[in-house]
């Protein structure tokens, strides 16, 4: 099954998943963004199936540089939707796995504050979920 994804497809998946965690860290600038990023990335590393194999690869080719949260979101949110589209076409059984993996990662990242996510993080989770569901 891993042969069904091109190099660019894999970059799209990694950009989307790691970008979602990066968005959470950027939105947590007033809190503990390094911890947020670390916890979310660890959760991505626990993925299984084709998604787990793709996310475990070194993220060469992924560009998550943005000076603002808005600039980062302009890259990541469309990548999330694109990832769901391409998995729906090329590996339909993995689309749900990808969605669940990303949502677990962003919820894990938000949980670093103990209890409910701060309003900014909760809003970012809604944006990420919306992008995943737009496919």
Secondary structure, 3 states (H helix, E strand, C coil): CHHHCCHHHHHHHHHHHHHHHHHHHHHCCCCCHHHHHHHHHHHHCCCCHHHHHHHHCCCCCCCCCCCCHHHHHHHHHHHHHHHHHHHHHHCHHHHHHHHHHHHHHHHHHHHHHCCCCCHHHHHHHHHHHHHHHCC
